[in-house]
Amino acid sequence: MSRWTYRHGLHELGKGLYAYLQPDGSWGWSNAGLVRDGEEALLVDTLFDRHLTADMLAVMRDATGLSPRDIGTLVNTHANGDHTYGNGLLPEAEILASEAGAREMEEVPPEVLANMMRMAPELGAYFVHCFGRFDFEGLETRTPTKTFSGRLPVSVGDKRVELIEVGPAHTRGDVLVHVPSDRVIYTGDILFIDGTPIMWEGPVENWIAACDLILSLDLEAIVPGHGPITDKAGVARVRAYLVHVEAEARKRHEAGLDWKEAARDIALGDYESWLDSERIAVNVATLYRGFGAFDTAPPIGEVWGLMAELEQRARRRR
């Protein structure tokens, strides 16, 4: 059981390390991290819009004395906007990301979501439910200034920080940020704690391997991309979900069900209580692609439509 309380704001992990948490961890409510040693600092991820990121940086400044210009390095753990759209508020930081993650960031800039929000009545209530509380208008962000593949060591003062590429998994270029001397890891969206993981990219084998890597490390605090600070038991639960969904989807694929039928049919058991259980739709679509059922993902509108249907079904059961 984690000893950290799940509340909004900055949490000190010790030895100059911090986690910034945003309950409840659902769509867009992501976490970030700060690593400091002396006058040097590294930020792990920004938030989904200018206002959220500015509030976080102000809280960090009040707690540590660090202004945004004092943060020399920013690591984006992956491409999703809830971990990158606030990059523009650190105009002088070097921004690090995996090569694959940097390429993916170019595909969905903030103006795409701003345009979609203007069309929200046509896109439906579920889309507004997911993204209606964020402001994407006029958002100027920054893309990575340095990329890598595999592993990259980074120094923050005398601290050694290891960037470990484990994608494609959640997205194409997922990165873990490990501080070995302090037994802390920031996982980005390789971990959703008490929330349903969403596999935009896959393959699932890579994601399971990433969980196994985290489980092999000597860690005291594990900061997920969404949800409360956790321990290895939390990692094991995410791994178990992935194993369960892969096995259940494979059974239905081999039985001849299409991906939509499979997503509707899979019993989630205890995982049904996790936030956003309707993400099973995305996960099964990605798994079916991995099984060879189709070469490219189904149209995104179909996937979102099925998620909306499953979310309504879950709401009626509650």
Residue pairs with C-beta under 8 A, 6 or more apart in sequence:
1 231
1 233
2 228
2 229
2 230
2 231
2 234
4 11
4 19
4 221
4 228
4 229
5 11
6 21
6 23
6 227
6 228
6 229
7 21
7 23
8 21
8 22
8 23
9 20
9 21
9 59
10 18
10 19
10 20
10 34
10 56
10 59
10 60
10 63
11 18
11 19
11 20
11 21
11 229
12 18
12 63
13 19
13 182
13 184
13 221
13 223
13 229
14 182
15 181
15 182
16 35
16 36
16 37
16 159
16 182
17 33
17 34
17 35
17 36
17 179
17 182
17 184
17 221
18 33
18 34
18 35
18 36
18 60
18 63
18 64
19 31
19 32
19 33
19 186
19 221
19 223
19 229
20 31
20 32
20 33
20 34
20 56
20 59
20 60
21 31
21 228
21 229
22 29
22 30
22 31
22 47
22 52
23 29
23 228
24 275
25 31
25 192
25 193
25 194
25 195
25 226
25 227
25 228
25 275
26 130
26 195
26 226
26 275
26 276
27 82
27 129
27 130
27 131
27 276
28 48
28 82
28 130
28 131
28 133
28 134
29 48
29 82
29 226
30 45
30 47
30 48
30 80
30 82
30 83
30 189
30 225
30 226
31 45
31 223
31 224
31 225
31 226
31 227
32 43
32 44
32 45
32 46
32 47
32 56
32 83
33 43
33 44
33 45
33 177
33 186
33 223
34 41
34 42
34 43
34 44
34 60
34 64
34 66
34 71
35 41
35 42
35 44
35 156
35 159
35 161
35 177
35 179
36 42
36 64
36 66
36 156
36 157
37 156
37 157
37 158
37 159
38 157
38 158
39 70
39 157
40 72
40 155
40 156
40 157
41 64
41 66
41 70
41 71
41 72
41 73
41 156
42 71
42 72
42 73
42 74
42 75
42 154
42 156
42 161
43 71
43 73
43 74
43 75
43 90
43 93
44 74
44 75
44 77
44 177
44 186
44 188
44 223
45 74
45 75
45 76
45 77
45 83
45 84
45 186
45 188
45 225
46 53
46 56
46 74
46 76
46 83
46 84
46 85
46 86
46 87
46 89
46 90
47 53
47 56
47 82
47 83
47 85
47 86
48 81
48 82
48 85
48 86
48 134
49 85
49 86
49 134
49 135
49 136
49 139
50 85
50 86
50 88
50 89
50 135
50 139
51 135
52 86
52 134
53 85
53 86
53 89
54 86
54 89
56 86
57 67
57 68
57 89
57 90
60 66
61 67
61 68
68 89
68 90
68 91
68 93
69 91
69 92
71 90
71 93
72 92
72 93
72 94
73 93
73 94
73 95
73 96
73 154
73 156
74 87
74 90
74 93
74 94
74 95
74 96
75 95
75 96
75 97
75 154
75 163
75 175
75 177
76 83
76 84
76 87
76 95
76 96
76 97
76 101
76 105
76 144
76 175
77 83
77 101
77 174
77 175
77 176
77 177
77 186
77 187
77 188
77 189
77 225
78 97
78 98
78 101
78 104
78 167
78 170
78 171
78 173
78 174
78 175
78 188
78 189
79 97
79 101
79 102
79 104
79 105
79 107
79 108
79 171
79 172
79 173
80 171
80 189
81 108
81 110
81 113
81 136
83 188
83 189
83 225
84 105
84 141
85 110
85 136
85 139
85 141
86 141
87 95
87 141
87 142
87 143
88 139
88 140
88 141
88 142
90 142
91 142
94 145
94 146
95 142
95 143
95 144
95 145
95 146
96 144
96 145
96 146
96 147
96 148
96 152
96 154
96 163
97 105
97 144
97 147
97 173
97 175
98 147
98 148
98 149
98 165
98 167
98 173
98 174
98 175
99 147
99 148
99 149
99 173
100 149
100 165
100 167
100 168
100 172
100 173
101 144
101 147
101 167
101 171
101 172
101 173
101 174
101 175
102 143
102 144
102 147
102 173
103 172
103 173
104 171
104 172
104 173
105 143
105 144
106 143
109 141
110 136
110 139
110 141
111 136
111 139
113 131
113 134
113 136
114 136
114 137
114 138
114 139
116 123
116 127
116 131
117 131
117 132
117 136
120 127
120 128
120 132
123 304
124 308
125 308
126 304
126 307
126 308
126 311
126 312
127 304
127 308
129 311
148 163
148 165
149 165
150 165
151 162
151 163
151 164
151 165
152 162
152 163
153 160
153 161
153 162
153 163
154 160
154 161
154 162
154 163
155 161
159 179
159 181
159 182
160 179
160 180
160 181
161 177
161 178
161 179
162 176
162 177
162 178
162 179
162 180
163 175
163 176
163 177
163 178
164 175
164 176
164 177
164 178
164 213
165 173
165 174
165 175
166 174
166 175
166 176
166 190
166 206
166 207
166 209
166 210
166 213
167 173
167 174
167 175
167 201
167 206
168 174
168 201
168 202
168 203
168 206
169 190
169 199
169 201
169 202
169 203
169 204
169 206
169 207
169 210
170 188
170 189
170 190
170 197
170 198
170 199
170 200
170 201
170 207
170 225
171 189
171 200
171 201
172 201
174 188
174 189
174 190
174 210
175 188
176 185
176 186
176 187
176 188
176 190
176 210
176 213
176 214
177 185
177 186
177 187
177 188
178 184
178 185
178 186
178 217
179 185
180 217
180 218
182 220
183 218
183 219
183 220
183 221
184 219
184 220
184 221
184 222
184 223
185 214
185 217
185 219
185 221
185 222
185 223
186 223
187 214
187 222
187 223
187 224
187 225
188 225
189 197
189 198
189 224
189 225
189 226
190 207
190 210
190 211
190 214
190 224
190 225
190 238
191 197
191 211
191 214
191 222
191 224
191 225
191 226
191 227
191 230
191 234
191 235
191 238
192 198
192 224
192 225
192 226
192 227
192 238
192 274
192 275
193 224
193 226
193 227
193 228
193 230
193 234
193 237
193 238
194 227
194 228
194 274
194 275
195 226
195 227
195 274
195 275
195 276
196 241
196 271
196 274
196 275
196 276
196 277
196 278
196 279
196 280
197 207
197 238
197 241
197 242
197 279
197 283
198 276
198 279
198 282
198 283
199 207
199 242
199 282
199 283
199 286
199 287
200 282
200 286
201 286
202 286
202 287
202 289
202 290
203 290
204 242
204 245
204 246
204 286
204 287
204 290
207 242
208 239
208 242
208 243
211 235
211 236
211 238
211 239
211 242
212 239
214 222
214 232
214 235
215 232
215 235
215 236
215 239
219 231
219 232
221 229
222 229
222 230
222 231
222 232
222 234
222 235
223 229
224 230
224 234
241 271
241 274
244 269
244 271
245 266
245 280
245 283
245 284
245 287
246 287
248 262
248 266
248 267
249 262
249 266
249 283
249 284
249 287
249 288
249 291
250 287
250 291
252 261
252 262
252 265
252 266
253 262
253 287
253 288
253 291
253 293
257 265
258 293
259 284
259 285
259 288
259 293
259 298
260 281
260 302
260 306
262 284
262 288
263 280
263 281
263 283
263 284
263 285
263 306
263 310
264 306
264 310
266 280
266 284
268 277
268 280
271 277
272 314
276 311
277 310
277 314
278 306
278 307
278 308
278 309
278 310
278 311
278 314
279 307
280 310
281 303
281 306
281 307
281 310
282 303
282 307
285 297
285 298
285 303
286 297
288 294
289 295
289 296
289 297
297 303
